[in-house]
Amino acid sequence: MIEWLAYRIFQGWSHDREADTRAMEEAARVALARDPFHARALARYGHNRTIIHHHYDEAIELLDRAVAAGPNDAETLIWTSPTLAYVGRTDEAIARARRAMVLSPQDPRMFLYEHFLSIAHYAAGDLDAAARIGMSAARARPNFTSNLRITVAALAGLGRLQEAAPMVDRLVTL
């Protein structure tokens, strides 16, 4: 439930973002009330505290608890990467994303793992890696708007506007 509500919100599909945000956070709180050590629930809740509210300190606390509860769970690790990137812990963000990819190399949502790795490289100032990895994620999931945005930013930062143009068109269409 948490994940699908997040997709509704962040892909721009929600008809009532505030209601969906409240429902998503309530679902996370219910999951954690039932199991306060549920690594994936902690990780998703922490990620959402970052993305929606920019409550980085609270998010880091939740994400640290998540990794302690599930240190070898790829899904847990990947959801920690963007927040770490946003707060300047880019080496750790890259390492967690790469570790998640190693732990789950055939994950059907590898595009998400690549996207989060792209964010970490972008935050670290490695626009070339961010663009390359983001383009790989875009080939796998061309309608994933979050990835399109960061990939366009990386390409624009590199002056590769001609390559960015079709992604901008795609974003506008979506």
Disulfide bonds with the S-S distance in Angstrom:
none
